[in-house]
């Protein structure tokens, strides 16, 4: 009923096998998640609306507010150059 060297070696081998088995399973799960992640990013980026083009801004001579150069609307002041 005592603990022999053979039993200790078998126990050590079982523990080592379990540790490496868990590491292998974790690594396989990480690789699977990495493979799935780029496909999700591609599908999300294709679903987004295209980015709007940047417009040039100019300052209003009357109030100092910046407005779009093209299609600017007046600020409501009498001397607004965009109104």
N, C-alpha and C positions, 0 to 999 in steps of 0.2 A: 503494500500500500504506500510505499514511500515514493518520493519524486526522484526519478532516475534521470540520467543525462539524456537518454533517448527521448523521454517524454518532454523535457525542456527544449530540445532541438525541434521536435515536432510542433510544440506550442509556438516557438519563435517563428518557424516557417509559416504557420497558419496566420500569425499576426502580420508578418511581412506581406503575405499574399493579400490579406484584407486591405492593408494600407495602400498597396499598389493598385489593387482593384478599384478602390474608391477614387484614387488619383486618375486612373484611366477613364472612369465613368464621368468625372467632373470635366476632364479635358474634352471628351467627346461631346458633352453638353455645350461647352463653350464654343467649340467649332461649329456646332449646329446653329447656335444663336448668331455667330458671326456671319454664317452663310445666309441666314434669313434677314439680317439687319440691312444689308445693301439693297435687297429687293424692296423692303419697306420704304427706304429712303427714296429710291427711284419712283415708286408709285406715289408717294406723298409729293415729291417735287413736280411730277407731271400733272398732278391734280390741282396744284396752285395756279392762280391766275398769273399771266405774264406781268413782269414788273413794268410800271409806268415809266415813261421817259422823263428825265429831269427837264425842268423848264427854267429859263433864265428869269431872274427876279430883278425888279427895279424899284427904287425907293420913290414914294410919292413926294413931290416937291412941297406939298401943303402940310401933310401930317407926318411924313417920315415912315409910314408903314410900307413894308415891302409887298408888292403884288406881282403876279405873273406878267411878263412883258406882253405875251400874246393873250388876247381875250380878257384883259383886266377890266373889272367893273369899278365904278365910282364908289368912293367912301361915303358919299352923301353930303359932303361939304360943298359950298357954292363954288369955290375956286379949284375943285379937284380936276387935275388934268386928265383923269381917266373916265370922267363922268360924262 
